Amino acid sequence: AGRDGIQGNPGTPGFPGRGGLAGSQGPAGIKGDKGESGTAAPAPPGMSGVTYIQWGRKTCTARGVQMLYSGVAAGPHYTEHGGGANTQCLPLDPVWGYYKDGGQAASYIYGTEY
């Protein structure tokens, strides 16, 4: 009832309220059927076979080979912690993004001697 006991007209609808908290994740669904096997794409002519890494040369010394990538071998110093275990091949002409010289509580990377 209104202030004087008389019911007033309905008001205009209000704005939507804020969303509630997200519920918990439901149970996992059943596993679907295995899909069909695809077909392997054929290698381009002259591009099939084995890939070899030849360190310490500026050209490939074997016949019928193609240079895929060249660069400088680099990795962490053996006395430092935190470096990756794999040797990396860094490009000779890097594209520099944002960087900060020196260490930032991480490992340095060094050119490899072989």
Buried (B, 14 or more C-beta within 10 A) or exposed (E): EEEEEEEEEEEEEEEEEEEEEEEEEEEEEEEEEEEEEEEEEEEEEEEEEEEEEEEEEEEBEEEEEEEEEEEEBBBBEEEEEEBEEEBEBBEEEEEEEEEEEEEEEEBEBBEBEE
